[in-house]
Every structure is written in structure tokens, then in C-alpha cells.
């Protein structure tokens, strides 16, 4: 029977959801001082909150009472029929009563209101009729009116009960926040469930301590560490100094990776192969936080330390801000991309070992629009081959003064030091690390390097340290999830299509206006003639058409780069890229923003259409546009903005207000 009415069923269901969503949104626009007064009444209540309602409103009232009680406000539900038969005796002068009724004329509630008022209790009414009896008798009225019910007959309480439920939740959450009610308070009222255990179990409650903890000193050998790991059966051992302070960790995973590099490891000093500065957590943190951190960093153990080691479990906002600025990432080779060891054959030929994880991380970082360079003190054909394999264009080998090579690289890459990152491990790297915006180091770097690095990897050089810093930069620049989604969605097929040779079919085929490939959550990086990133385009979806070679994109976000100048970002509802990538059109609530520069306020433009001329670095529109620069706001019939000269030209009818101090800067003024 439903098969014949499928479209009607789905249409009705969508109408119901849209009607109820509209009802909730309309409540937000009507919130006023009455809502504030209701919150203040509940906060000032020295007794209990009594909630009442009948029918469908009664169900909402029960839920409100339960929510208040579980979030720090003592509350209970009273049925209005029972109240008129004796339960009114539970209401005292210090209480606050909340009554819910869509009509505001529910007989059972109206009948008991005089008795409630005589007790001296304060009254909050939530109704859909501000002129109702309940609304007039209440100390505070909350308007939950809806335009119509979601019921196709406009009879069954649907949108009205949803609105009352949402407004009740808003009231309860506002009171919760005003009380400063926290997770621990919540857990105390939910001790019996999973939530209570999550919020009341601390690291100190579940950690292993004292003799149960595997532990060796810095002077121990790998053999000693293996004996301790085997005896304590935790798959790891802490490494401490003579004072008992934690200096590292050695796990069975570290052992497997070590054995893959060399056979004889038992006599090695543990300090040479341990993971220095391991992730740690305080015993006063929640156990669930420890679990979340271990899952995030893919580790099976975490040391619990109290004060003698700085926690590395979360990356600080300052580090993220530095990583977000990186447009050129530079790596040392020996000790960073390799483990620092040199292997010589009987013929005297040297060899090095590179980590595949590091290589993949560098490729992903380049795909995210970050340029890559190598600066190393040794010269090696293996480095040349590895750089070619990874597509690294700028490689400086046999460098005695890395600061000199760095200065030349900045000129070639059209970057400033404030747009660069560097990962090094020893003293020769310090001159560059002291200049860049983001200095990183592997876990086993020299102590002087570790002291000057903005961020230290969990892994050692040659064992994934470079991959860690690549992932960190991609996350800070919000490219990580896009690249991951593209990998999962098979974007490699789309990239392959771009580079396939043309078909050798002798019979020409008529191309039709139809999609021939698509991708979701993708990113495109457009380079200039020097190989520097010029534009980066992210979008939720792209669809390519075979006849005109154009690509339609959904929810595009664009970032333009010019060395030494603020970045330009833009977004819109949809867009189109022409076949050779020289023109990008943005349509629908399009927004362009040039970031703030030195003594130069940010410039923002809004229109229904913007065209990017990629090769000329120009943004233009022939539709109405609104510009905001500092305190100045101007509208015009069209606009052209040159990102290189930073000159804005407005055309047609230009109107607006220019603030006196807007153009006290080094940039050019808008020209009409």
C-alpha cells in the first residue's frame, strides 16, 4: 500500500521536519527580557522548582523537571489533577512554579493558579498565547507560540510541543551555565551509569604505580630494558635519571623498529634508542581523557607524571598558529629524514635509510599547497634520488652555512622567513631555526636544539618525525581532513584522468554535456611558473563535464598567495573552473577577504558573483558589490581588485562612508 504513496510519505515527512525546525528558529528571534527574568527567578529560588502540565504539555513538563533536577536545580513534577486533590501542599512560599500549556487556558491549570498564588510561590508560564489566563496571572511569561502545527490537519500537537521542549531545554541550559555547573557536578547526579564512571574515574584510580611500574635508569642497556618489560608485562618501560625523573620511554614497538634496522641491539644504551619526552598525563586528569589522548596519538601506554615533565599530549594554540603560517617547509636530512647513521660498504660507499612514512607525509604536505625544500651539510646521490622521488625541487647539499642557503631559498621561493618552517636536529640547524616562524625538532635532537624548538616530535629522526610535523601543519591549515577524505573517496582516479594520454581511437566521438568524473571533499593547488603556490581551492564536491572541460564545484573555498603580502581568501555556495584553470567563477553569497597587513585593515567584499583571473591575479565582478575596509563601507555596481598591486577599482554608482583613518597606511586607496 505504501509503495503507491512513497512520494507523498516522503514529502509529508519533510514538511513535518521543516515546520518544526521553523518553529524552533522563530523562538530564537523572540527571546527577550522575559527569558532573562525567568532565569533570574530560578537562580534566586531557595526552595524547589515545581513543574506542571497536562496532556502532551505534561510530558514536556516531566522532561523539564528531570532536566533541571539532573543539572543542579532541585525540581519535581506535579500533575494538575493531583494538585487539586492535595498535592498543592507540596508547594511552599520559597518555590518557583513552572506551568506549560499551549492554549494557556487549560482548565485543570487555571483552577489551581489562585491557590498557587496564595502560597506566595513565584509563577512562570510557558504558553503559545500571550493573552491567555495563564500568561496574565504569571510573574513571567515565555512565549512558545507557533504559526501552525506540523500535523496535516493542523490538529495534533506537534510543532507546539517541539517548540515547548526546545524552549524548556534552553531555559534549563541557561540556568546550568549561570550556576557554573560542570562535568563533575553532572557526574555526581549520575553515579550509576556509564556517564558517571567516565566523569568520576581519574587517572590515579586506574594507573599502575610503585613496584608494578616497569622502570630502568638512563645507564641501562636494551637487554636490561627487555628484562624489565618481560617481568612487568606492560609492553614498555619508563626510563628515569638518577633522581627518578622521567626522561623517556621504551616500548615493544620501539624494539621491533630497532630490530628492523640492526640485528645486535642488546648492548646498546637505552638512552640512545628510547623515545625522549614521551606523552605524559597528570594523575588528576580524568581517565577518559587519557584514553582519548592515547587513541588520538595511536599509542598503547602513557606515563603518569606529576610536575617533573611537561605534558606533550596536546598541541598548544601558539604552536598551531605558527604552523598555520607555513608556506615553505624545510628539512635537514641526516638525523631528521634519516636516523643519522651512515653505513659504509667494503668499497667505502655510504648509504642511508629513509622512512616511507616521512616520504608520504612530505607528499601530502606538498599536495596541501606547502612548498618543500632540503638543506643538508652532506652531499649524497641518495639524497638527490630521494628528492626526485618525492618531487622536491629545492635541494641544497654540502652546505657549510645553512643561513646563507636559507637566504637564497627565500628569494627563489618568494617567501619570507615568517612563512617558513624548519626541522633540524643539531647545532648547524640553529641559525635557520632561530629565523623561521615554526622551528621543529625530532625527539632525539641535541639538547640545545630541543630547547629552541617551538615543537618537538614524539618520534625520532628517521622514524616518522617528519611525518608528525607534516600532519601537524596540515591540521593547523585545515587541509588534513580534506586530503584524508580525498584519499578515502578515490580522488586518485580523478587525478589520474587529468594525466592520461588522449584516446587513440580513429573515430572521433561527439562529446556531450555530461559528467565524466567527479570527486568529493577535494583540494587543488595551482602553481605559478616558478613552482610556488599561487592558489589553493578546496570544495565539498567537484563535477567535470566532457564537452567544455569545465568543472563545477560546490561550497568552494579559495586562498590566494602573494609573497610578502596578506593572503586573500574567499568562499561561495558554488563555483566553476574553466578547462585550463585560468578562470574561477564564484556564485551565490560570494565573499572575498584580504587579511590585515601592517597598519593596513582587512578588506572584505560581498557580491553574488566574483571572477578570479588566475594568471593575472585579479578578482572582478560586474554585479552589485559591498566593500568593508576598517570602519569604511562602500557599495558599487562593479569592482576590480588587483592582488599584486592591491588596487581596488569601483565602477558604476559608488556610495558609502569613508572613515578618516581608513587610508592611513602604505596601501593604495580604492579608485573610482
Beta strands, then each sheet from edge to edge (+ up, - down):
strand 1: 49-53
strand 2: 75-77
strand 3: 96-101
strand 4: 122-127
strand 5: 140-143
strand 6: 215-217
strand 7: 236-240
strand 8: 246-251
strand 9: 275-276
strand 10: 280-281
strand 11: 303-304
strand 12: 328-331
strand 13: 343-344
strand 14: 350-351
strand 15: 371-375
strand 16: 394-396
strand 17: 420-423
strand 18: 438-441
strand 19: 455-456
strand 20: 515-527
strand 21: 533-545
strand 22: 551-554
strand 23: 557-560
strand 24: 568-571
strand 25: 574-577
strand 26: 583-594
strand 27: 603-613
strand 28: 618-621
strand 29: 625-629
strand 30: 632-636
strand 31: 638-642
strand 32: 647-651
strand 33: 655-657
sheet 1: 2+ 1+ 3+ 4+ 5+
sheet 2: 6+ 7+ 8- 9+
sheet 3: 10+ 11+
sheet 4: 16+ 15+ 12+ 17+ 18+ 19+
sheet 5: 13+ 14-
sheet 6: 20+ 21- 22+ 25- 26+ 24- 23+
sheet 7: 20+ 21- 22+ 25- 26+ 27- 28+ 31- 32+
sheet 8: 20+ 21- 22+ 25- 26+ 27- 29+ 30- 33+
end
